[in-house]
Amino acid sequence: MSNNWTVGITDKPEEVVWNEFAAVRVVIDRAGKTPRLMIEDLETKEVAFLDPLELASFVIATPEMRTEWLSVGAYAKAQLRGEPHPR
């Protein structure tokens, strides 16, 4: 599947960040008015763009708030089955 967002971004420096649970590609997108972070989940090919406000919100959030953000995908399904939330 081709993603249109890669036009003009693919020639920019990128990093792949991974562990045993996930792998993402990270690129600083400078195509707009201000830079933003483009993150692609390498398994699903889903993409998110995070601006400085969203990144700052993540940094200043409490650990409990960040734990809640993990309640998506397989982690949300585990919670619905009554399994403990991964920490």
N, C-alpha and C positions, 0 to 999 in steps of 0.2 A: 504494500500500500504506500502510495506517495503522499508526503505531507507538503503542502504548499508553503508552510512557514519556513522551510529550509532554504528557500530561494534567498540568496544574499547573506545567509548565516553560515552555510557549510564551510566557507573558506576562513572562518574565524577560529581562534584557538578554542579548544574544547578539552574537557576532562571527563573521564568515566570514573564515577565513584561507585564502589560496590562492596557488598559483604555477602554473607551466606543467605540473607533474606531478600535483597533487592540490588538492582543495578540501574543507575541513571547516568545520562549524558548531560553535562552542564555547559552552557555557552552564555557569554555575555552578549546580549542582543543590543546593538547600538543603532539599529535601523530607524528607531522612532525619535521623538523629541529628546527623551532622556534614556539612559541605559536601563536595562532590566535583565533579569536572570531568566534564561530559558532552560527548563528542566524537562528531559524526556525520559519516561520510564522505558527501559530497553525491552522489557517483557511485553508490555501492552501497546507500546508506541504512543501512549497518551502523552500530551504535552501541556505544561503549565508555564505561564510567564508571570514572574513575580517582580513587582516594582519595589523601590526602596521602602515605601511605607509598609508593604506586606512583609518584607524581610525584617524590618525593625520590629514589627509586631511579634514576629516569631521569636526574635532574640529576647524581648522583654517579657514574654509570656512566662507564666509559672510552669514548673514541671508538670503539674496536674493538668493545665490547659493543653500542653503539648501531648500528653498521654491521650487526652480525648481526641485529638486530631488523628491519632493512629487507628481510631475506630472506623476503618473503611475496608472494603474488600474482604480478604480472608480474615482479618482481625475482627471485623464487625460480625461475620458469620460465627466466629468462635464465641463471641459475647452472647449472641442469640442462643447458642447451645448451652450457655451457662458456664463455659470454661473461663478460667481466670484470664484477665487481660495481660498480654505480654508487657514486661517492663524492662 
